[in-house]
Amino acid sequence: MPDAPGLELIAQELNAAQPGAVTETSFDREIATLIVDPDKVAELLRWLRDTPGQEYRFLASVHGADYLPAEPRFGVHYELLCMARVERIHVKALLADPAAGNGAVNLDGEVGPLPELDSCVELFPTAEFQEREIYDFFGIRFRGHPDLRRILMPEDYVGWPQRRDFPIGGEPVLFTHNERETPRWYE
């Protein structure tokens, strides 16, 4: 893990190579994080992978987050490792909700505008299923993804179940102690 001064040096080098790519840094609980411009995330990941002295060539994970009610609302987190130095660095891209105020899914089940980010599958093939999972649960589209469709939820499912404003509810779970209380459970 780069220390706090090392993180600042990486951010300075990145901003020299790609002006405005890193908007801020965070070193909290010994986790080094680059908070980046979402429009430049693919170039930044390529720089971290290919630049001599950086060589973060292993993408350990990609995951999404919903920070509602904060704005920007969504985050996509990348965890990169440099195996030679046994170091890891986190990259966070924050995305605004383009459907803010009117919801991403209206009452007719039509999907409104979704947040978008460039895919990193070309750089890190292991990101293919992880980006699909983020799309499936958070509704974040990845431009340039080779097969962006639902991976765990049914194709006709409406909504994004990991969003904080997703309605909680559903069908009751049937157990032996409540099967007689659930009407028509045997059908």
Summary of the structure (lengths in Angstrom):
residues: 187
radius of gyration: 19.9
end to end distance: 56.0
largest distance: 68.1
contacts: 514
relative contact order: 0.12
helix: 21%
strand: 26%
